[in-house]
Amino acid sequence: MKTQRTGAKSPPAPPARQVRGALFYPKHVKAKVAKVSPGEFIRQVRVETGKVHWPTRKETVATGIMVIIMTLLLAFFFFGVDAFFSTVVKYLLSLLG
């Protein structure tokens, strides 16, 4: 069965530049960044670094211990899941042969 073409035309495709801009590039125009000297840049970095809340040694140790505990729990969990599926697969294969 053939399809008939109607007289209505589809709208023309937008120019490639508009499509690329819509898909890959942000629509806003890039703002110009003020250029500063290397010395001023280092000063700004030091000021911003001073605003950062650095964790205490106690917080760092507590976080590290929590990471180790969670890693061990997940290791045992995945070991158990793996052992379970290994047993199931071995059982199913033993039924075949």
Secondary structure, DSSP 8 states (H G I E B T S, - for coil): ------S--------HHHHHHHHHS-SS---------HHHHHHHHHHHHHTS----HHHHHHHHHHHHHHHHHHHHHHHHHHHHHHHHHHHHHHHH-
